[in-house]
Amino acid sequence: EDKVVQSPLSLVVHEGDTVTLNCSYEVTNFRSLLWYKQEKKAPTFLFMLTSSGIEKKSGRLSSILDKKELFSILNITATQTGDSAIYLCAVSSYNTDKLIFGTGTRLQVFP
Amino acid sequence: NAGVTQTPKFRILKIGQSMTLQCTQDMNHNYMYWYRQDPGMGLKLIYYSVGAGITDKGEVPNGYNVSRSTTEDFPLRLELAAPSQTSVYFCASSYWDRGGTDTQYFGPGTRLTVL
């Protein structure tokens, strides 16, 4: 059965810390991995990763995919209180029209 | 573009009542999805559609129905509301083909409480 597992489930840090969020997956005929940020509303798209070893960056956020070990990490440097959110990882495959979501990592950043 | 819009934003139902959650997208996306998100939990797929006239069940379809008569609209119907259906409902859409993106764009959500 296809599945996506995120860790940790919850993380509490202080502003300025660097955090690493993990996403591991088991899916047949992998197509892509996506990261979303969800605050008190709908998820917003962050990154889509399809190739191993190529880092994607957006400001203080970056992500990389390892298709051999079947995981991805999302790094946030110099965290700010505005980074507090649930970060969702989702995976798609060529076998299905659907995204498979992990349960998310809840990040809380305190001043 | 307005993107993905959902109505209503909030609704309280009594057990056994029915209602329809509306979802519209103006991005000409072929794929549309309904998810529910329970407190502290991840997104669970209820139904999805790969194009007008075509729908399919997701992980948790029981108690819901959908239709897709146009590309733009994908309403979700609750026939006999139950407390277990208290949740936040998200509609999403994407353009999906072998050369395209998997990125799903989400509506703002509908918070439903069944008492």
Interface residues (C-beta under 8 A of the other chain):
Chain A: R31 S32 L34 K41 A42 P43 T44 F45 M48 L88 A90 S92 Y94 D97 K98 L99 F101 G102 T103 G104
Chain B: Y31 Y33 M41 G42 L43 K44 L45 Y48 V50 D56 G58 F90 W96 R98 T101 D102 T103 Q104 Y105 F106 G107 P108 G109
